[in-house]
Amino acid sequence: MTEQAKVPAIRFAGFTDPWEQRKFGDCFEFLKSNTLSRAGLNGENGTARNVHYGDILIKFGDCLDGERSDLPFITDDTVLPKFAGSILREGDVIFADTAEDEAAGKCVELRKLPKEPTISGLHTIPARPRFFFGTGYLGHYLNSDAYHRQLLPLMQGIKVISVSKAALQDTQVRFPGLSEQAAIGAALSEIDNLITLHQRKYDKLVIFKKSMLEKMFPKDGESVPEIRFAGFTDPWEQRKFSNLTDRVSMQSSDPDLPQVEYEDIVSGEGTLNKDLRDKEGGKTGIKFYAGDVLYGKLRPYLMNWLYPQFNGVAVGDFWVLRATECDSSFLYRLVQTDSFQRLANVSSGSKMPRADWNLISQSFFAVPADYAEQRVIAKSLAELDDLITLHQRKLELLQNIKKSLLDKMFV
C-alpha cells in the first residue's frame, strides 16, 4: 500500500501533491544472470558493452550516457562463451555492490544506450523498474544522501564494503508524480552538463599548459625553444642548477608564520587548498620568503611545488630554492619542466623515494640569458595557471550547488 511521505525543502512551482513512499521490491525487480555467448549477442561481431562496478563508482553522481567510449567491450573468446550477466535496457539501474568505502550502493541509470548490447558485469546488482520513472530521476535520487542514508547501516565489511540485494530490499523509495520527476531529472542533468563542460575546459587547459611547458623550453641538446616570444633571438645558455639557485636551510618554528605542508598544496597546480591562517602554528621547518620556490623532494612524482608570495615555514620534505642567477618566477617554471622532473624522479628508495640534490644541483639546464625573456615566459604560464584556477573554482562551485540541491530536492 502506498504511504504518503513529506515533501522536499526545494520544490518546483506548481507541484503540491505529496510524494509517495514504497518498498524497493514494489518498485524494482532484480534481473537474473544469463549465460551469454557470441551467438546469443546481436551486436556487431558478437561484442557487448560491459558495465562493472568501477564504471558506476566513477560516474556515480551522473546518469550513465551510452555515448561514453570508455566502457569496456567484451570480445575475448575466453570470456564470452560462458559470460554470465544480465542484458540491460533503457531505464534499468545498476548498483555497485562492492567498494573500499561508502560508495558501495551507488548506481547508474541507463540512458542513451549504444547499439551494442549492454551487460551487467563484475560486482553489480542490476534492477528494472516495475513502472515508468521520469528520465534522470532515478539516476539522481538513488545516489542522493536522502536514499543512501538508508543503506549505510545495512552495509557490511571493514576493508571492503558491500551491500546486498537483501539490503536494497529493506529500503524505501520516495518519488513525486511523473511531471515533477522529469523536472527534477532535467534540472540536475543540466547542472551535470555544466559540470562536464567546465571539467572539459579545465582538462584542456591543463593539457595545453603541459604542451606549452614542453615547447617554451628547449628540448635536450637544443639551444632555443620551439615557441619563442618576439624580440628574443639569442641562444639559451646551459647553466648548472647550483649556479641558478641557493638551497635554503634556515630552520624556524615561529608560530606567527604560516606553515606550508604537503597536504596544503594542490598537486601539479601549485595552489593552496586552504587558508593557512586557520592552521595552528609552531611546527619546525625551513623558513622561506616571498618569491622563494618550494619543491617537494619526497615522492617528486606528486608534483608538490609552490611559488609563495608571503613569508612562511615549509614543514616536511621540501627544498626551499632561492634564485641567484635567474628570475625567481622563471625558476618556478623550470622545476615544472619534464627535463627537471625526469631528474628529480631518479631517486633512491622505493617506498619513500626522494629527489637527489647532488644529482640535481650538478645538472645543467637551458636558460635564456635575458631576464626579460625569463619573466615573459613565467608570466604567460602564470596567466594559464590563473585560467586553470578559474575553471577549477567554477567547477567546485557547480559541484557544491549540485550537492546542496541533492540535499534539498529529495526526501
N, C-alpha and C positions, 0 to 999 in steps of 0.2 A: 504494500500500500504506500502510496506517495505521501511523504511527510513534508510539510512546508518549512522552509528554513529562513533565517534572517537574510536581509539584503546587504550588499556591499557598501563601503563608505563612499565610493565614487560610482555614479551611475549615469548613463546617457539620458538626456532629456526625452520624455515621452514614454519611458518604461517604468511602470509602477507595480506590476504583478510580482507576487512573492516568488522566490526561487524554489525549485524542487530539490529534494534530497532523496536519493535512492541508494540501495546497496550496490556495490560494484557488480555483483553477479546478475543483478537485474538490468544492468546497462551494457555489460560486455560478456562475450563468451571467449574462452581461451581456445586458440587454434591448435589442432593436433598436428604433429610432425608427420611428414610423408617421406618415404624413401624415394629419392629422385634419381633420374638417370638422364643421359643426353637425349634419349628418345622421348623422355617424359617432359622435356622442356621445349617450348615453342620458340625460344629466342634464336637469333641468328647464330649458326654454328653450335647450337646447344649450349649457349652461355647464359648465365644468370647473374643478377646483382645480389650481393650478399651483404646484409646489414647485420653487423655484430655489435657487441656492447660498446666497443671503442668508438664507433661512429655516433652512437647515441650519447655517450658522455661528452664527447667533444662538442656536439651540437645540441645539448640537452635543453637549451633555452629557446630553441627555434623549432619551427615545423620543418621536417625533412623535405627538401626540394629535390625531386628526381633529376633535375638538371645537373646536380653535383657530379663531377667527373672523378672524384677521388674515392668513391665507393668501390670496394674490390669486386672484381669479376671472378666467378667460379668457373674455371675452364680446365683445371688439371684432371687428366684421365684417372689419376689415382684417387681423386676425391669425389668427382661427380657421380660415378656409377652407383654409389651407395650413400650419397649425401642425404642426411636426414634434416629436414627443415620444413617450414610452412611457407607455401606460396601465398604472398600477400597481395592485397588490392587496395585501391584508393579508400582512404578514411580509416584504415587499420591503425592501431597504435602498437608500439613495440617498447617494452620496458627493458632496461638493463638490470639484470638480477644480481650482478656482482660488481663491486668496485672496492678500491682501497680506502674509501671514505664514505661520507653520507650521500654521495652522488648515486649510490645504488637506489634503484626505484625511479630514476629519471627516465624519460621516454621521448619518443618522437611520434608525430602524427604524419602518416604517409600522404603526400600530395604531389601532384605533377609527376607521376611515376613514368620512368623511361619505357621504351618499347620492350626491353628485355624483362623477363620475369624477375621479380624481386623476392628474395628468400630470407627468412629469419635465420640468423647464424648463431655464433658462439655466445653463450650466456645471455640469451634474450628470452623474454616472455611475450609472444605476440597475442594480441587480443583484438576482437572485432566488435564494434558497436552493434547492439541489437536493434537500435533505431538511429535515425539520422541526427547528426550534430552539425551545427554551423561550421563552415570551413575555418580552420585555425583555432577554434575554441579549445578543443581537447589538447592540442599541442602546447598551449599556454597554460591552461588550467591544471593539467596533470603534472606540470613542472613547477607550479606555484607553491609557495610555502603553505598556503591555505590547505592544499591537498597533501603535500609532502610531510607536514607535521603529523599526520595520521600514521605514516609509515615508520617514522623514527623509532617509536617504542617497539615496533614489530620486527626490526632488523636484527640479524644475528651475526656473530663473528667478532673477532678482535682485529687482527691484521687485515683480513679481507672481510668486507661487509657484504651480506647477501640479503635479498628479500625474496620470499617465496610466493607462489600462486595463492597459497592459503592466506598469507598476509594481505595480499591485494584484495582477496575476497572479504576481508574483515573491514575494509574501508568504505566510506560513504562518498558518493559522487554528487556534487551540487551543481545545478545549472539553471539558467533562466529560459525563457522562450527562445525559439529559433532566431527570430529577428535580433534579439538582444545578443545572443551568442555570436551571430555573424558580425554585429557591430564591434563587439569586444575583440574578436579574432582579427578583424580588419585593422582596428586601431593599433593593436600590439604588433601586428605584422608590418604595419607602416613604420613603426619605431625600429623594428628589426631591419627593415630596408635601409633606414638612415644609418643605423649602426654599421651595417655591412658596407655602405657607401664610404663612411669615414674610415672604416678599417682598411678598405682597399686603398684609399688615398694615403693613409698612413703607411701601409706596406710599400706602396710605390715610391713614396718619398724616402723611406729607409733604404730601398734598393738603389734609388737614384743617388743618394748620398754615398753609398758604398762605391758606386761606379765613379763618382766624381773624385773620391779619395784615390782611387786607382789611377785616374787619368791626370790628376793635378800634381802628382808626384812622379818623378822619372822611374821607369822600370829598371830592374837590376842591370847594371852595365851601361846605362844611358845617362846623358848629361842634361837633357831637357825633358819636360813632361809632354804628354800628348796634347793636353789642353793648357793654354797659357793666356794670361791677360795681355791685352795690347800695351805696347810700350816697353815690354821687358824682353830682351834678346840675349843677354849674357848667359853662358852655360852655367849650370849649377855646379857647386863645389862639393867634393867628398870630404866630410868632416867627421872626426872621431866624436862619438856621443859624449865622452867625458869632457871634451872641449866646449860642447854646446851648453852644458848644464852642470850645476853642482848638486850633489845628493845631500840634502839637509838631514841632520840627525839630532838637532837640539830637542831635548825632552821637556815636556810640560804637563802639569796636572792642574792648571789654572781653572777653577770651577766657573769663572766668568767667561771663558772662551767656549764657543760652540764646538761640539765634538762630532767628527765625521767617522762613521764606521761603515763596513761593507754593506750592512743591511739598510743603510740610509740612501744608497746610490742605486738608481735605475740602470741595470746592466746594459752596456752598449750605448746609452743615451747621454751619460754624463750629467744627469739631473738628480736633484734630491727628491725623495718621495715623501718627505715630512718636513715640518718646521722644526729646525734644530733647537729653537728656543724652548720647545716643550720637553726637551730631554734633560735629565739630571746630569750635571757636570761632575768633574773631579777625577775622571779616569786619566791614566798616564798615556801619553802618546807623543808624536812628533809635532812640534809647533810649526805652523805654516802661516804665511802672509798672503794677502790678496795678490793674485797673479801667479802664485806657485802652481805647479801641476802635481796632482795626486794620482799615483798609478798603483793599482792593486797588484802586488807581486805574487800573492798566493792565488793559485789557480788562475793564471793570467787569461785563460780562455773565457773567463767570466766577464772580462772587459769592464772592470770597475775602475773608471777614471773620472776625474773631476777637475774643473778649472774654476776654483772658488774666487769670488770677488769679495772675500771677507777674511779676517784673521781667525784662526781656529787651531784645533788639535786633531791630528789624524791618528785614530786609535786602531791598532791592528797591523796587519802586514801590508803597509803602504811604503812606496818610495815617495818622498817629497822632493820634487825636482824644481830647482830654481835656475831659470835661464841665465846664461852668462854671455854667450856669443851668438845668440839668436833671439828673436822676439818670443816672449813667453806664450803668446796666443798661437804662434806657429809651432812651438814645441808641443803644445797640447794636441795639435792635429797630427804631428809627426808620430806620436806614440799610438795613434789610432790606425796607422797605415798597415797594410799587410806585411810589408818588409819588417817593420818593428815587431808586429805580433808574432810572426814566424820565429824570430829570435827569442822573444820573451817566452814562447812555449817550448823552447829547447831547455827543459828544466829537469832538475833531479827530483827523485821521489815519485811514487805512483799515487798514493792516497792523498798526499798533501804537497803537490808539486809547486815549486816556487821559481820565478824567473831568476836567472843567474846574472847578478850585477857585473861580475868580472867579464862575462861574455858580452853583455850589452854595452858596458862602458867602453870597451875596446873596439867595438864595431863601428864601421863607417856608414854614414847616411848622406844622401844628396840633399843639399841645402842651397837655396838661392842666396847669393852674396848680398843682394839689395834687400834691406829690411822692409822697404816699401812693398816689394813683391811678397815677402813673407806675410805681411799684415793683410794684404788684399786677399790672399789665399785663405787665411784664417777667417777673415770677415765674411767671405762668401759661404764658407762651410758653417759659420755661426748662424747665418741667415737661414740656411737649410735646417739647422737644428731648431730654430725658432718655429719654422713651419711644421716640422715634425711634432714639436711640443704642442702647438696649437691644435692639430688634428687629434693628438692623443687626449688633450683635455676635452675637446668636443665629444670624443668617443666615450670618455669616462662620464661626462655629463649625461649623455644619452643613456648609457647603461644604468646610471643612478635613477634617471627618470623612469626607465622601464621597471626597475626593481620596485620603486615606490608605487607605480601603477599596479604591478602584480600584487602588491600587498593590499591595495585598496579596491581593486576591481573584482576580487573574488572573496567568497566567504567559506 
